[in-house]
Amino acid sequence: MLIEQTIDKLIAMRLPGMAQALRLWLDAPKEKEIAPADLAGLLADGEWLFRENRKLSSRLRNAKLKQPACVEDIDYSHPRGLHKAIMLELASSHWVHNHQSIILSGPTGAGKSYLACALGNKACRDGYTVAYHRLPRLFDELAQARADGTYPDLLRRLAKTQVVVLDDFGLEVLGARERKDLLEILEDRYGVASTILTTQLDPKDWHAAIGDETIADAICDRLVNKAHRIRLTGESMRKLGEPLTKGKNRDN
């Protein structure tokens, strides 16, 4: 059939969304004729949606988020100092557009990692590039990159990413190389990109965890000032055996 040849040509021209939209339109019941301009618009919308979904899938895949978290699934019923109005504002991703950062602090098991991944997921859906890193493991990657000569490339990739999630800051006192690496990352991002940082420590306790007064001042200046700060409270939900989301996932 002629229409099958047309669909084959659309696919050959790398217009699979348009081909799919045409096939769906052909298979749908026709109550009335559609104007040529409207059909052209329907096919263009099909191709646009296909490409947007493909780009979103790529952003989510590259983000490597620790958990399949969504802001829509956050559970506010448990008292842990989490305010729905604040999370709804952050879910707009205006903070990313404005190159602001978020600090999520609180005890282990309160949900810091889940919230960070949920906000990262929403940023992906809003068109921003995201990368998740556990900070201790990122330091290992930076050390390896320094050894094999790819250190500048890794720093450039981090700097180009619009949202970087740094999970588990402050588990151990930073060494000299680690605190300099962290300062380099934050210096590249200051005022031009956004960072989400999770930690068990209040910012007032960061100097001891960083281990150098001067570098700690520089790190706090680039990250804490003008950042959205959320302090979670309460016992670990893993200890209590309760879920923190509406679905099956649990927070970390």
C-alpha positions as CSV (number, residue, x, y, z in Angstrom):
1,M,0.0,0.0,0.0
2,L,1.1,3.6,-0.7
3,I,0.6,4.5,3.0
4,E,3.0,1.8,4.1
5,Q,5.6,3.2,1.7
6,T,5.1,6.6,3.2
7,I,5.6,5.2,6.7
8,D,8.8,3.4,5.6
9,K,10.1,6.7,4.2
10,L,9.4,8.6,7.4
11,I,11.3,5.9,9.3
12,A,14.1,6.0,6.8
13,M,14.3,9.8,7.2
14,R,14.5,9.3,11.0
15,L,11.0,10.6,11.7
16,P,9.7,7.6,13.8
17,G,7.5,9.8,15.9
18,M,5.7,11.1,12.8
19,A,5.4,7.6,11.4
20,Q,3.9,6.4,14.7
21,A,1.5,9.3,14.8
22,L,0.4,8.6,11.2
23,R,-0.2,5.0,12.0
24,L,-2.2,5.8,15.1
25,W,-4.3,8.3,13.1
26,L,-5.0,5.7,10.4
27,D,-6.1,3.1,12.9
28,A,-8.3,5.5,14.9
29,P,-12.1,5.7,14.1
30,K,-12.9,8.7,11.9
31,E,-15.9,10.7,12.9
32,K,-15.2,13.5,10.5
33,E,-12.5,14.5,8.0
34,I,-9.5,16.4,9.2
35,A,-8.1,19.4,7.4
36,P,-4.6,18.9,5.8
37,A,-3.1,21.6,8.1
38,D,-4.5,19.9,11.2
39,L,-3.1,16.5,10.1
40,A,0.3,18.1,9.5
41,G,0.1,19.5,13.0
42,L,-0.8,16.2,14.5
43,L,2.2,14.5,12.7
44,A,4.6,17.3,13.8
45,D,3.3,17.0,17.4
46,G,3.9,13.2,17.3
47,E,7.5,13.7,16.2
48,W,8.1,16.5,18.7
49,L,6.8,14.3,21.6
50,F,8.8,11.3,20.5
51,R,12.0,13.4,20.5
52,E,11.3,15.0,23.9
53,N,10.6,11.6,25.4
54,R,13.9,10.3,24.0
55,K,15.8,13.2,25.4
56,L,14.2,12.8,28.8
57,S,15.1,9.1,28.8
58,S,18.7,10.0,28.0
59,R,18.8,12.6,30.8
60,L,17.5,10.2,33.3
61,R,19.8,7.4,32.2
62,N,22.9,9.8,32.4
63,A,21.8,11.1,35.8
64,K,22.3,7.7,37.4
65,L,20.1,8.6,40.3
66,K,20.4,6.3,43.3
67,Q,16.7,5.8,43.6
68,P,13.7,6.0,41.2
69,A,12.3,8.9,43.3
70,C,9.6,11.3,42.3
71,V,8.4,14.5,44.0
72,E,4.8,13.3,43.5
73,D,5.5,10.3,45.7
74,I,6.9,12.1,48.7
75,D,5.0,11.3,51.9
76,Y,4.4,14.3,54.2
77,S,2.4,12.4,56.8
78,H,5.4,11.5,59.0
79,P,6.6,14.4,61.2
80,R,10.2,15.0,60.1
81,G,10.4,18.8,59.5
82,L,9.5,18.5,55.8
83,H,7.1,21.2,54.6
84,K,5.0,20.5,51.6
85,A,4.8,24.1,50.5
86,I,8.6,24.3,50.3
87,M,8.9,21.1,48.4
88,L,6.3,22.2,45.9
89,E,8.2,25.4,45.3
90,L,11.4,23.4,44.8
91,A,9.6,21.0,42.5
92,S,9.1,24.0,40.1
93,S,12.9,23.8,39.4
94,H,13.1,27.6,39.6
95,W,16.1,27.1,41.8
96,V,17.9,25.4,38.9
97,H,17.0,28.2,36.5
98,N,18.4,30.7,39.1
99,H,21.6,28.6,39.7
100,Q,20.8,28.1,43.3
101,S,21.7,25.1,45.5
102,I,19.9,22.9,48.1
103,I,21.3,21.5,51.3
104,L,19.5,18.6,52.8
105,S,20.6,17.8,56.3
106,G,19.4,15.5,59.1
107,P,20.0,12.1,60.7
108,T,20.5,8.9,58.7
109,G,17.3,7.3,57.4
110,A,15.4,10.6,57.4
111,G,15.0,10.7,53.7
112,K,17.8,13.0,52.4
113,S,18.9,10.8,49.5
114,Y,15.4,10.2,48.4
115,L,14.5,13.9,48.4
116,A,17.7,14.7,46.5
117,C,16.9,12.1,43.9
118,A,13.3,13.2,43.6
119,L,14.4,16.8,43.0
120,G,17.0,15.6,40.5
121,N,14.3,13.5,38.7
122,K,12.1,16.6,38.5
123,A,14.9,18.7,37.1
124,C,15.5,16.0,34.4
125,R,11.8,16.2,33.5
126,D,12.0,19.9,33.3
127,G,14.8,19.7,30.8
128,Y,18.0,20.1,32.9
129,T,21.0,17.8,32.9
130,V,21.6,16.0,36.2
131,A,24.4,13.8,37.7
132,Y,24.2,11.9,41.0
133,H,27.4,11.1,42.9
134,R,28.0,9.7,46.4
135,L,30.7,12.1,47.5
136,P,33.1,9.4,48.9
137,R,33.0,7.5,45.7
138,L,33.4,10.7,43.6
139,F,36.6,11.4,45.5
140,D,37.8,8.0,44.4
141,E,36.9,8.7,40.8
142,L,38.8,12.0,40.9
143,A,41.8,10.3,42.3
144,Q,41.7,7.7,39.6
145,A,41.2,10.4,37.0
146,R,44.2,12.3,38.3
147,A,46.3,9.1,37.9
148,D,45.2,8.4,34.3
149,G,45.3,12.0,33.1
150,T,41.5,12.5,32.7
151,Y,41.1,14.7,35.8
152,P,40.5,17.9,33.7
153,D,37.9,16.1,31.6
154,L,36.0,14.9,34.7
155,L,36.0,18.4,36.2
156,R,34.7,19.8,32.9
157,R,31.9,17.2,32.8
158,L,30.9,18.1,36.3
159,A,31.0,21.8,35.6
160,K,28.8,21.5,32.5
161,T,26.1,19.5,34.3
162,Q,23.3,21.8,35.4
163,V,22.5,19.9,38.6
164,V,25.0,17.8,40.5
165,V,23.8,15.8,43.5
166,L,26.6,15.2,46.1
167,D,25.3,12.6,48.5
168,D,26.7,11.8,52.0
169,F,29.0,14.7,52.7
170,G,30.8,14.7,56.1
171,L,30.9,11.0,56.8
172,E,34.6,11.3,57.4
173,V,37.0,14.3,57.8
174,L,38.3,15.2,54.4
175,G,41.9,14.8,53.4
176,A,43.9,17.6,51.9
177,R,43.3,16.4,48.3
178,E,39.6,15.8,48.9
179,R,38.8,19.2,50.3
180,K,40.7,20.8,47.4
181,D,38.7,18.7,44.9
182,L,35.5,19.7,46.6
183,L,36.4,23.4,46.4
184,E,37.3,23.0,42.7
185,I,33.9,21.5,41.9
186,L,32.0,24.1,43.8
187,E,34.1,27.0,42.4
188,D,33.3,25.8,38.9
189,R,29.6,25.7,39.7
190,Y,29.2,28.9,41.8
191,G,26.7,31.2,40.2
192,V,26.4,29.2,37.0
193,A,25.0,25.8,38.0
194,S,23.1,24.1,40.9
195,T,24.2,21.6,43.5
196,I,22.2,19.4,45.9
197,L,24.2,18.3,48.9
198,T,23.0,15.8,51.5
199,T,24.7,15.6,54.9
200,Q,24.1,14.6,58.5
201,L,25.9,17.7,59.6
202,D,24.6,21.2,60.2
203,P,26.6,23.8,58.2
204,K,27.9,25.2,61.5
205,D,29.8,21.8,61.9
206,W,31.3,21.7,58.4
207,H,34.6,23.3,59.3
208,A,35.6,20.3,61.5
209,A,34.5,17.8,58.8
210,I,36.4,19.7,56.1
211,G,39.5,19.9,58.2
212,D,41.0,23.2,57.1
213,E,39.7,26.6,58.2
214,T,40.5,28.5,55.1
215,I,39.2,26.0,52.6
216,A,36.1,25.4,54.8
217,D,35.4,29.2,54.7
218,A,35.7,29.1,50.9
219,I,33.4,26.0,50.5
220,C,30.8,27.4,52.8
221,D,30.8,30.8,51.0
222,R,30.2,29.1,47.7
223,L,27.6,26.6,48.8
224,V,25.8,27.7,52.0
225,N,25.1,31.3,51.1
226,K,21.8,31.7,49.4
227,A,21.2,28.0,49.4
228,H,17.8,26.5,50.1
229,R,18.3,24.6,53.4
230,I,16.1,21.8,54.6
231,R,16.7,20.2,58.0
232,L,15.0,16.9,58.6
233,T,14.4,15.6,62.1
234,G,13.2,12.4,63.8
235,E,14.4,8.8,64.1
236,S,15.5,6.7,61.2
237,M,12.6,5.3,59.3
238,R,14.5,2.1,58.7
239,K,14.8,1.7,62.4
240,L,11.0,2.4,62.8
241,G,10.2,0.1,59.9
242,E,8.0,2.7,58.2
243,P,8.0,3.8,54.5
244,L,8.7,7.4,53.8
245,T,7.0,7.5,50.4
246,K,3.6,6.6,49.0
247,G,5.1,3.8,47.0
248,K,7.4,0.9,47.8
249,N,10.6,2.8,47.9
250,R,12.3,3.9,51.1
251,D,14.3,6.9,51.8
252,N,18.0,7.0,52.8
